[in-house]
Each structure stands twice: as structure tokens, then as C-alpha cells.
Amino acid sequence: MSPADPREAQVKQLLEGPYPAVPPDLAAGAAARGDRLLRRRRVVHRIGWVLLWAAVVAFVVWASLTRAWTPPSSEVSPPW
């Protein structure tokens, strides 16, 4: 970059100049938003685990009722 680069001068001015005022409630608002996001994420994860376990239980019940592990009966044949 050349010394006469306007972008470099702009960056130096921003770094040296007066810093903007930070709103006093910024940290509290960010913390509250983070808490909400964390709670929402936990709820979504718990719902996902509950649905997964419900699907596993439903599959086990279905498999035990239909005896899905046994081969189909070979005694059944079409009438002649």
C-alpha cells in the first residue's frame, strides 16, 4: 500500500479518533438475548431427544407385535 492510500488514512482516523459511545444497557440486553437463545436451544434439543426415544419405543413395540425378525410363513400358498 502506498502512504497516500485513502483507506489506510481512514482506518488510522477511526483508530485514533473518538470512540463511539456504547449504550449503557448493551451488555444486559446481550446477556438476556443469550439466555433466551440458550433456553430455546435446550428446549429444542430436549424435544428432539424425546421424539427420538418415542420413535425407538414405537419401533420396538411394532417389531415385537409383528415379529419382524421371523421369516414369513411358507405354509401359505395360493389355492389350486
N, C-alpha and C positions, 0 to 999 in steps of 0.2 A: 504494500500500500504506500502511496506517496504521502508526504506530510500534508499536502493540500487536499486530502480526501475529506469530503464533507461529512461522510458517515462517521469517520473517526472523530472529527470535531464534535459531532452531535453526541456521540457516546461519551466523550470526555465531559461535555457540558452536563449531560444527565448525571454522571457520576460525581461531579464536583458541585453541581447546583443544589438548591434547596430541595430537600426530600419532601414528597407529598405527605400530608397529614393522614395518619391511619385512624379510621373511625374507632371510637372507644369500645364499641360493642362487637368489633370484628372477631375477636378471639372467642367470646361467648357464643356468638352465632355459629362460628365454625365448629365449636365443640358440640353444640346442640344438633347441628346437621349431621355430624359424625356419629353421634349417639343414635339418631333416627335411622341412619343408613345401616349401622351395626345391628340394631334391633330388627330391622326389616330383613337383613341378610340371615340372621339367626332363625327367624320365623320361616323364611323360605327353605332353609336347609332342613329344619325340623319337619316341615310339611313334606319335603322330598323324601326324607328317610321313612316317614310314616307311610307314604304311598308305596315306597319300595317294599317295606315289610308287608303291607296289605297285599301287594301283588304276589309276593312269595307265599304267603299263607293261602291265598286263593288258589295258586298253582298247586300247592301241596294237597289241599283239600280236593281239588278236581282230579289230580293224579291218583289219589287214594280211592276216590269213589269210582273212577272208570278203570282202575288198574291198568294204567297206560304202559306199564313196564312188561306186561304179559303179551305174547303174540296173539293175534286173532285166532279164533277157533277155526279149525279146519274141518269140523263136522258139518258145517253149514254148506250146503251145495244147492244149486237150483234143481227143482223137481223135473223129472223126465217123463 
